[in-house]
Amino acid sequence: MNALQYAKQLVSFESTSVLSNVAVTDYAEQQLSRIGFTVERIEFNDANGIRKACVVGRKGSGPGGMAYFGHTDVVPADPWLFDDHGPFQPTVKDDRLYGRGSCDMKGSVACALAAAEQFSESDLKAPIYITCTADEEIGYGGAAEVAARSEIFQEMVTGEANGIIGEPTSLEVVHAHKGVIGFVATSRGKAAHSSTREGLNANLAMIPFLAEMKKIHDEAEADSNWHNHEFEPPTITWNIGINDHTKAVNITPPQSICTVYFRPMPGQDGNILLERSRQAAELNGLEFTVPVNGDPIYTDPHCDFVKEVLQIADKEKATTVSYGTDGAKLTALKKLVVCGPGSIAQAHTHDEWIALEQLEKGTDLYARLIKHWCC
């Protein structure tokens, strides 16, 4: 099968992160087995009790080789632009494949499968690994499970496999990306008619906490210790969200919620700001949870590994990106870059698509990397 055929099948599974991805993982596992991979399945329940699954495949044996990582979950398709086909009805028109996940990142997984299918085990002197994870879009839960539980992943680490995270980069080579830390602070009050003294306004306890969040924001913008000019923007982008979810102005708000997402860069310890925020929440009697905590990744752009990828990809220079990937949980791998077909500009859009040319070029690049490292 070629990448377009694989991509159509993968896109046809509705695997929004709030739903189970077991069906699409079943398909990926079946295809890996069909083309000669030994497979390992990692299942878990997410925080809402939804069953999730990851599959890790290996073809060939020995140390080294190529380790590809992709995810099978997608963001919600609400809204969706087209009336003539839904987001999970893969549709080709004008040399593009449309559908949720076509770019981010089932098209990339399709390229990896199509490339690996070109090689029999007898061709290989080192292994090909393909990993398909769950929940990348909502905190890298699947990658964390793989890193903690997969025996094949430990083989990759021990054997110093060459890691490729296939997120959409238009096949540019990305040697570093930011991390992400997200937390939620919640103040609890009591609803009542605002003309009485029966209620407890949850915003009152939240206000001093918000003042501290604004103070951290300003410090991070001004302090060069929280800057890194290898990235654009060069700051941690301390992003504050506020909502008390109260439907009428004459109700005493029974809850007040603050969310903060920020993106530490290599060499920065984001947990310093996380703990400072936790202490501020405790001081004001707020609940505090941390649903997302992922590390930045950084591979020396001048190392032999990155130079090899650049040469094979016919690129002059590695670059950085400000978004995160499953690499946040895969840092046990010492050799890791992000490189995949499709543009991040098409990810998460209401008309998500990937150019058919990118599927062809992605398959070709992955096949060349396999030939270089595995044959």
N, C-alpha and C positions, 0 to 999 in steps of 0.2 A: 504494500500500500504506500501511496505517497502522502506527503504532509497534509495536503488539502483533504484527502479522504479521512485521515485520522482526525483532523481538526473539525470537520463536519460532525463526525460521530461524538467527539468530546463536547462540542458546543450544545448538542441536542439534549444533554443532561442538565436539568435545572439544579444547579449546585450552589445556590446563594448561601452565603456563610451561615445564615440563621437556620438553614435546613441541613439535613444530612447529605453528605457527599458519598455515601456508601455505594450507590449505584454507579457513579462515574468511576469510583475506585475499582469496583468489580470489573468494569470494562478495561481500565488501564492494566489491571492485573492479568486479565485474560490475554490481552495483546502482548504483554511482556513474556508471558509463558509461551505463547504461540511462536514468538521469534527467538526463543532459546534462552530466556533468562530464568535463573533461579530466583524465586520471589519470597519476600518476607512481608507479612502484613502486620501493621500496628493499628489497633483500634482503641478508642477511648470515648468517654462521654464528655461533652463540653459543659460549661458552667450551668447551662439550662437543661442538662440531661439529654441532649441530642447526640445520637451516635455518629461518630466521625471515624474515618479510616484513612490511613496512609499506606502506600506500598513502596517497598524498596527492592530493586531488582539488580542482579549481578549476572553478567555474561563473561565468561573467562575467569582466570585465576591469577594469583600472584600479587605482588605489590604494585603501587603506582596506578596507571590507567587514568581514565577520565570519569569524573563523578558529576553527573548532571542533576540539577534540582529544579523542580517546577511545582506549582500548586494547582489543585483542581477546584478550589472554591472561587466564587465570583462575587462581586458587589451586586446589590439589588438593581434591577432594570426598571426603575420607576423614577422618571417617565421613560418611555421608549418611543422613538420618533415615528416608526413605520406602522401603517395600518395593514399593509398587505402581508406582512410576516411578523411573527412575534420574536422576542429576544432569544428564544431557545429553538428557533427554526432557522438553522444556518442557511444563508442565502448568498449566492454569488451574483454580483452585478458590477459592471464597470471595473473588472479586474480586482475586485475586493471581495473578501469574505466578511459578511455582516453577521453579528450575533454577540450576545453577552459572553465575554471570555475569549472571543476570537483573538484579541490582542493581548489581554491580560488574564491568563497567559496560556490558554489551551492551545493556541497556535504554536507557541514555543514547544510545549510538550509534544505536539504532533511532529514537529521537526526532529526532536530527539528520537522519537520512536522510528520515524522514517529513516534517519541516518543509521541508527543501530541495526535496523533490519538488513542493511547492506552487507553486514559482516557476519560470517559464521564463526563459531567458537574456534574452529581450526585456524582461522585467520589471526587470532589474537595471541599476543605474547604478554599482554597485561589486560586487566578487566575493564569492561564498560559497566558503569553503574548509572541507573536511572531511578530517581526518587520522586514520587508524587505525594504531596502533603495536603493536609486540610488546614483551614482556618488561617491562612497567611494574611487574609484581608482584615482579620479582627484580632491580631495579636500574636501570630506565629505559633499557635498552639500545637499544630501538627508537627512542625519542625522541632519544637521542644520535646515532644514525645519521641520522635525519631532519634534525636541526639541522646536522650536518656535511655532508650530501650532497645534500639536496633543493633543487633550483632553485626550486620553488614556495614552499618555506618561506622562502627568501631574498627572494622577492617579498613575502611577508607582512611580513617585517621592514622591508624598504625602504619598503613602502607604508603602514606603521604600521597594520596590521589590528587589529581589536578581538578579542582572544583570549578564548575561553571553554574552559576545561578542564571536561569534563562529568562529573567524578567525583560520586558521590552526596552531595548536601548538603541533600536535601529542598527543593531549589530556593532555598535561602538563598544569598546572595551572599558569597563568601569572598574577601577581598582579600589575605590573607597565609597562608602555611603554613610550617612548619618544614622545614629540610633534613634530610638523613640521611647519616651517614658510618658505614660498617661495615667493620671489619677483623678479620683472623684471624691470631693468633700461634700457631705450632706448634713444640713442642720435640720433638726426635727422640732416642730412646734405643735400648736393645737388650733384647728379651724374653729372659728366662731364668727358671728356677725361683728363687723368692725366697729359698730356703735357701742359695743359692750366691752367689759374687761374680762370676758370669759375665755378669750383666746390667748395664744402665745405666738407672736410673730416670729417665724423661723429666720427671717432676714436679719433680725437684730444681732444674733450670734454670728451670722455670716459676714456682716459688714467689716468687722475688724480683721477677719481672715482675708477678705478681699483686699484690704489695704496692704496686707503683707504680700499677697500675690502681685499686686501692682509694684511694690517695692522691689521684689525679685525681678520682675520684668524689666524695670528701669536699670537695675544693677547689671543684668545680663546684657542689655543693649550697650552699656557704657564701658564695662570691664573687659579689657582685651584678653583676659584669661578665659573668657567664654566666647572668643572669636576664633575663627580659622578661615583664612582667606583662600584655602584650597577649594572652598565651597561657595556656592551662590544660592541664597544669601549666606554671609559668613557668620551668622549668629544662630543661636539655638531656637529662635522663633518661639518664645514662651507665649503660648496661645491660651487665653482665659475665656471660658464660656460660663454664662450665668443664666439660671432659669429657676423660678419658683413654681411654675406650672399651675398657678392659681387662676381660675377661669373668670372671676369677677373681682372688681375693685373693692367691694365691700365685704370681702371675706378675709379674715386674718390668715395669712399664708401658713399652712401646716408643714411646709417643707421648703427648703432652699438648697439648690444644688449648684456647685461650682465644679467645672471640669477644667483641667489644665493638661495640654499636650505640649511637650517640648522635645527637641532633637539634639542631644549631645553629639559631639563630633569626636573623632579619634583623639585620644590623649586627655579627654575630659571625663571627670567622674560625675555623672548626672545624679548619682545617689546622694551627693552632698545637698543638692537643692531639693531632692525628694524628701530627705529626712528633715530638712528645715521646714518644709511644707507640712509634713506629718506632725511635727511638734506644734506648729501654729494651729493645726486642726484640733489637736488634743487640748491645747490651751483654751480654745473657745468651745469645747464640748461637742465637736463635730465628728461624725463618722468619716472614716478615711479608707478608701480601697484603691488598689493599684492594678487595674486590669491589663495594662500593657507595660512591659519593660524589656526592651530589646537593645542589644549592644550595637554600636557602630562597627563597620568592618573596615580594615585597612590592610592592603597588601602593597609593599614597596613597589612603586611603579618602575623602578630601575632593576628589579630582580629578574633572574633568568626566566622564571615562570611567566611573568607579565610580558617580557620581551618575546617569548615564544608565541603567546596568544596574539600579540600585536602583529607579528610577522605573518602568522597563518591567516589572520583576519584582514591582512593588507591595510593596517591602520598605522599611523605615525606615532600617536601618543595616547596613553590612557587618560581617562577623565574621572570626575567624581559626580555624584548625584545627591540630591537632598532628601529623597525618599528612602524608605527602608525596604528590606527584603527578608526572606527566611534566613539569610546569612546571619541575622542578628542572633540566631540560636545555633549556628553551625560553626562558631569561631574556633572549635577544636581543630578544624581543618586549617592548616597553615597556608595553603595555596588556594586562593578563592578570588574569583572575579565575577562580575555581573556582565552578561553578554547574551542578548536575545533578539529575535526578530520583532518587528513592529515598533511603533513610536509610542512613548508614554503619553503623548498628546492625544492619542485615541483611546487610552485606557479610561474606564469609568464614564465614558460619554454616553449620551442618549442615542447614539447611532454607531456604537463601537464596531470597528472594522480593522482588518489587517490586509495589506496589499498581498496579492498572490505572489508577486515577485519576492516579497520578504519571506514567505514560506519556502520558496525555492532556494533563496540565498541562505536562509537559516539552516535548512537541511544540508546544503553543501558545506557550510562552515563547520557544523557539528561533525559531519563525516570526515572532513579534513583533520579536525582535532583528534578524532578517534584513530585515524590512520597514523597520525604523528605519535600519539602517546601509547597506543595499544597494539600496534601491528609491527 
